[in-house]
Amino acid sequence: MNAALDWAAALDPRLVLLALLVALNLWATGITALSRAPRREKVLWVAVIFLCPIVGSVLWFVFGPKLWAERR
């Protein structure tokens, strides 16, 4: 158990934040691809998400296509 705690404590916080950002970008891209939005809008959102990773993901979360709203 101590080995796992030592490993977790030794992680660089920047690496953890980078991994979370990559996961958020991939999730946003996947949801965008599954939405019923027009292709042009999908391409635009994917470009915004990957060209401006932090701001793009936040903007997508607020204004992007909502997959859960379409399936009701």
C-alpha positions in Angstrom: 0.0 0.0 0.0 2.8 2.4 0.8 4.3 1.9 -2.7 1.0 3.1 -4.3 0.9 6.1 -2.0 4.5 7.0 -2.7 3.8 6.7 -6.5 0.7 9.0 -6.2 2.6 11.5 -4.1 5.4 11.6 -6.6 3.2 12.6 -9.5 3.8 16.0 -11.0 0.6 18.1 -10.6 1.1 19.5 -14.1 1.1 16.0 -15.6 -2.2 15.3 -13.8 -3.8 18.5 -15.1 -2.6 17.7 -18.6 -4.1 14.3 -18.4 -7.4 15.8 -17.2 -7.4 18.3 -20.0 -6.8 15.7 -22.6 -9.6 13.6 -21.2 -11.9 16.6 -21.2 -11.0 17.4 -24.8 -11.6 13.8 -25.9 -14.9 13.6 -24.1 -16.1 16.9 -25.6 -15.1 15.8 -29.0 -16.9 12.5 -28.6 -20.1 14.1 -27.5 -19.9 16.6 -30.3 -19.4 13.8 -32.8 -22.5 12.0 -31.5 -24.7 15.1 -31.5 -27.2 15.8 -34.2 -25.6 19.2 -35.0 -24.8 20.0 -38.6 -21.4 18.8 -39.8 -20.1 22.3 -40.2 -21.0 23.1 -36.5 -19.3 19.9 -35.4 -16.1 20.7 -37.2 -16.1 24.2 -35.8 -16.6 23.0 -32.2 -13.8 20.4 -32.6 -11.5 23.1 -34.0 -12.3 25.4 -31.0 -11.8 22.6 -28.5 -8.4 21.6 -29.8 -7.1 25.0 -30.8 -8.0 26.6 -27.4 -8.0 23.6 -25.1 -9.0 25.2 -21.8 -11.2 28.0 -23.0 -12.6 25.9 -25.8 -13.7 23.1 -23.5 -15.4 25.5 -21.2 -17.1 27.3 -24.1 -18.2 23.9 -25.4 -19.6 22.9 -22.1 -21.6 26.1 -21.8 -22.7 26.6 -25.5 -22.0 23.4 -27.3 -24.4 20.8 -28.7 -26.2 18.9 -25.9 -26.4 15.2 -26.6 -28.6 14.5 -23.5 -31.1 17.1 -24.4 -31.7 15.6 -27.9 -32.4 12.1 -26.6 -35.4 12.9 -24.5 
